[in-house]
Amino acid sequence: MIYLDYQATTPLAPEAFEAMVPLLRDHFGNPHSTHRAGRQAAAQVELARDRIGAAMGLPPGQIIFTSGATEALNIAISGMAQGAPPGRRRIVTLATEHAAVRDTVLALEGRGFEPVLLPVRRDGLVDLDIARLAITPDTALVTAMLVNNEIGVIQPVDALCHLARAAGARFLCDAVQGFGRAALPQEADAVAISAHKIHGPKGVGALWLRNGLTLPPLLHGGGQEGGLRSGTLSPALCAGFGVAADLMQRRREADAHHVEELWQKALKLFEGWAVNGSLEQRYRGNVSLRRDGVDGARLLSDCRDIAFSLGSACASGSGRPSHVLQAIGLSDKEARGSVRIGFGRYTSVGELEDAAGAITQAAERQLHVANGAHET
Ligand SMILES: Cc1ncc(COP(=O)(O)O)c(C=O)c1O
């Protein structure tokens, strides 16, 4: 199978796998125990924390391990809302956010908050003039993604962060797809990341919190992670995450170069297809493509040996057109004619060529049948 779904998840780096094995097999101590086995496991967790912190390159802050970015985002959004002064009830986010942010923000409506979903332009980017009007002095939190998971566009998170700060609001960034691929907002209050999007294991993520910021916990229990996230950590998952982050930092240029080469190739191979979202302000390992008259869902089932997707992995099963493609103004027909291919470190040019050949041929067959049916 050719794997072209790097936004859903990335292949585990062999180096991350190797780092995890001894912690699963031999050094199985509970990192919260005080005996030697526990302390050895704890040392690996702290090494991972340091590696992730170095790779993020943000001002001094705490890194809290979680089960993934969904949990990190829930902790940050719920905690910041709960801790907001009574006069600040507005929570501003983008219409194109991942469900982990959008649904968490929308759920706050029932708790007396006023969610505001900012529209995006046809190129997928937020309009800063609209954002400026929406981020009012009664705003508690502004939360925006760095790189969109469905169309790859890079949002102007620094500018949104400045608007939030000027209004006295907090700023949270969902950097799941952007970590290592675009600049993290240095002025943010909190940043959420996930291991499995950077060639680490699934089931672990992190929330970076600016020093001095405290949040109420979502989970109560043993008081781990400074009391913010109770529960026994998995040293193996943390270590795999740490190695993946370290590797990503060291390979940043080589990975970016490889992705650029694949992107240029993809543009040639998919000539005649439109690319959804800004061509300039984007992470180039995420290509959302559209072709008139083609049915994306059928394309997926016609090309079963290629792992690619309609949009986000979460929305793919629902049969509903993606909220992101709707938000950039595509018609239902255009949205249904869109597919996303995502590639990266371990994708070869040959794989991309083979996959593009199969996908474009399947699309031609669909168009041929449709035209034939039209003529008879
Ligand atoms: C932009 C974005 N935010 C959040 C998440 C959730 O991350 P996790 O799978 O670690 O819970 C994803 C995963 O698809 C994502 O792409």
The ligand as an ORCA input file, in Angstrom:
! r2SCAN-3c Opt
* xyz 0 1
  C      -5.340     20.109     13.732
  C      -5.575     18.990     14.681
  N      -5.889     19.254     15.962
  C      -6.094     18.278     16.862
  C      -6.006     16.944     16.525
  C      -6.218     15.884     17.566
  O      -4.996     15.272     17.887
  P      -4.915     13.863     18.656
  O      -5.106     12.810     17.614
  O      -3.535     13.813     19.243
  O      -5.962     13.848     19.707
  C      -5.693     16.616     15.185
  C      -5.651     15.200     14.760
  O      -6.075     14.866     13.656
  C      -5.473     17.667     14.255
  O      -5.145     17.411     12.977
*
